[in-house]
Amino acid sequence: MSDPAAAPTLGFAVLDEAGAGVMASVYLDRVERLGRASSVEPGWLTGLVAAHELGHLLLGTAGHGDHGVMQAGWSVRDLQRGPTTAWRFSPDEGARLRIAARARQ
Protein backbone atom coordinates (compact mmCIF):
# COMPACT_ATOMS: atom_id res chain seq x y z
CA MET A 1 0.00 0.00 0.00
CA SER A 2 1.16 3.53 -0.68
CA ASP A 3 2.78 5.59 2.05
CA PRO A 4 1.31 8.87 3.34
CA ALA A 5 3.82 10.91 1.32
CA ALA A 6 2.12 9.93 -1.94
CA ALA A 7 2.66 12.08 -4.99
CA PRO A 8 0.04 14.57 -6.12
CA THR A 9 -2.50 13.42 -8.69
CA LEU A 10 -0.64 12.51 -11.86
CA GLY A 11 -3.67 12.22 -14.13
CA PHE A 12 -7.38 11.63 -14.23
CA ALA A 13 -10.05 9.82 -16.21
CA VAL A 14 -13.64 10.85 -16.83
CA LEU A 15 -16.41 8.27 -17.07
CA ASP A 16 -20.01 8.94 -18.05
CA GLU A 17 -22.99 7.87 -15.92
CA ALA A 18 -23.04 4.47 -17.61
CA GLY A 19 -19.37 3.90 -16.76
CA ALA A 20 -18.11 4.42 -20.30
CA GLY A 21 -14.72 6.10 -20.62
CA VAL A 22 -14.94 9.62 -21.98
CA MET A 23 -11.54 11.27 -21.54
CA ALA A 24 -8.20 10.85 -19.78
CA SER A 25 -5.43 13.29 -19.01
CA VAL A 26 -1.86 13.08 -17.71
CA TYR A 27 -0.16 15.98 -15.89
CA LEU A 28 3.28 15.84 -17.47
CA ASP A 29 4.83 18.43 -15.15
CA ARG A 30 3.87 16.36 -12.10
CA VAL A 31 5.03 13.13 -13.73
CA GLU A 32 8.37 14.73 -14.55
CA ARG A 33 8.82 15.98 -10.96
CA LEU A 34 7.99 12.58 -9.49
CA GLY A 35 10.29 10.89 -12.00
CA ARG A 36 13.20 13.12 -10.97
CA ALA A 37 12.45 12.70 -7.25
CA SER A 38 12.34 8.92 -7.53
CA SER A 39 15.17 8.54 -10.09
CA VAL A 40 12.71 6.93 -12.49
CA GLU A 41 12.82 7.63 -16.22
CA PRO A 42 10.08 10.21 -16.88
CA GLY A 43 9.15 8.55 -20.20
CA TRP A 44 8.54 5.22 -18.46
CA LEU A 45 6.52 6.93 -15.73
CA THR A 46 4.46 8.84 -18.32
CA GLY A 47 3.60 5.52 -19.98
CA LEU A 48 2.68 4.03 -16.64
CA VAL A 49 0.36 6.93 -15.78
CA ALA A 50 -1.20 6.79 -19.26
CA ALA A 51 -1.78 3.03 -18.87
CA HIS A 52 -3.39 3.66 -15.47
CA GLU A 53 -5.77 6.29 -16.85
CA LEU A 54 -6.61 4.21 -19.95
CA GLY A 55 -7.28 1.35 -17.55
CA HIS A 56 -9.97 3.46 -15.89
CA LEU A 57 -11.51 4.23 -19.29
CA LEU A 58 -11.51 0.63 -20.51
CA LEU A 59 -12.46 -0.95 -17.19
CA GLY A 60 -15.25 1.60 -16.75
CA THR A 61 -14.44 2.27 -13.11
CA ALA A 62 -12.89 4.99 -11.00
CA GLY A 63 -11.79 2.32 -8.53
CA HIS A 64 -8.20 1.36 -7.76
CA GLY A 65 -6.41 -1.89 -7.07
CA ASP A 66 -4.22 -2.78 -4.12
CA HIS A 67 -1.08 -3.09 -6.24
CA GLY A 68 0.24 -2.84 -9.77
CA VAL A 69 -0.58 -0.24 -12.37
CA MET A 70 -4.10 0.35 -11.02
CA GLN A 71 -3.04 1.17 -7.45
CA ALA A 72 -3.67 4.73 -6.29
CA GLY A 73 -1.31 7.28 -4.75
CA TRP A 74 2.10 6.35 -6.11
CA SER A 75 4.98 7.64 -4.02
CA VAL A 76 8.73 7.86 -4.50
CA ARG A 77 9.03 4.78 -2.28
CA ASP A 78 6.46 2.87 -4.39
CA LEU A 79 8.36 3.63 -7.58
CA GLN A 80 11.74 2.68 -6.11
CA ARG A 81 10.50 -0.44 -4.37
CA GLY A 82 10.74 -3.10 -7.00
CA PRO A 83 11.28 -4.06 -10.59
CA THR A 84 9.22 -2.53 -13.35
CA THR A 85 7.49 -5.91 -13.74
CA ALA A 86 5.63 -5.14 -10.50
CA TRP A 87 3.78 -2.39 -12.42
CA ARG A 88 1.35 -4.55 -14.36
CA PHE A 89 -2.38 -5.00 -14.53
CA SER A 90 -3.59 -7.88 -12.38
CA PRO A 91 -4.67 -11.03 -14.24
CA ASP A 92 -8.31 -10.10 -13.60
CA GLU A 93 -7.79 -6.53 -14.82
CA GLY A 94 -5.97 -7.84 -17.90
CA ALA A 95 -8.84 -10.18 -18.77
CA ARG A 96 -11.38 -7.38 -18.31
CA LEU A 97 -9.26 -5.02 -20.44
CA ARG A 98 -9.09 -7.56 -23.28
CA ILE A 99 -12.87 -8.03 -23.19
CA ALA A 100 -13.45 -4.26 -23.18
CA ALA A 101 -11.02 -3.71 -26.06
CA ARG A 102 -12.65 -6.45 -28.16
CA ALA A 103 -16.09 -4.98 -27.50
CA ARG A 104 -14.92 -1.65 -28.94
CA GLN A 105 -13.63 -3.16 -32.22
Backbone hydrogen bonds, N-H to C=O, Kabsch-Sander energy under -0.5 kcal/mol:
donor,donor_aa,acceptor,acceptor_aa,energy
6,A,3,D,-0.7
7,A,74,W,-2.5
12,F,25,S,-2.1
14,V,23,M,-3.4
16,D,20,A,-2.7
19,G,16,D,-2.0
21,G,57,L,-0.8
22,V,14,V,-3.2
23,M,14,V,-1.3
25,S,12,F,-2.7
27,Y,10,L,-3.0
28,L,26,V,-1.2
31,V,27,Y,-2.3
32,E,28,L,-2.7
33,R,29,D,-1.9
34,L,30,R,-2.6
35,G,31,V,-2.7
36,R,32,E,-2.4
37,A,33,R,-2.6
38,S,34,L,-2.0
39,S,35,G,-0.6
39,S,36,R,-0.9
40,V,35,G,-2.6
45,L,41,E,-2.3
46,T,42,P,-2.6
47,G,43,G,-2.0
48,L,44,W,-2.1
49,V,45,L,-2.7
50,A,46,T,-2.6
51,A,47,G,-2.5
52,H,48,L,-2.3
53,E,49,V,-2.6
54,L,50,A,-2.8
55,G,51,A,-2.1
56,H,52,H,-1.7
57,L,53,E,-1.9
58,L,54,L,-2.9
59,L,55,G,-3.0
60,G,56,H,-1.6
61,T,56,H,-1.2
65,G,70,M,-2.1
69,V,88,R,-1.9
70,M,67,H,-0.6
71,Q,68,G,-1.8
72,A,65,G,-0.6
79,L,75,S,-2.3
80,Q,76,V,-1.8
81,R,77,R,-1.2
82,G,78,D,-0.6
86,A,83,P,-2.1
87,W,84,T,-1.7
88,R,86,A,-1.2
94,G,90,S,-3.0
95,A,91,P,-2.3
96,R,92,D,-2.4
97,L,93,E,-2.7
98,R,94,G,-2.3
99,I,95,A,-2.1
100,A,96,R,-2.4
101,A,97,L,-2.6
102,R,98,R,-2.4
103,A,99,I,-2.1
104,R,100,A,-0.9
104,R,101,A,-0.6
105,Q,102,R,-1.3
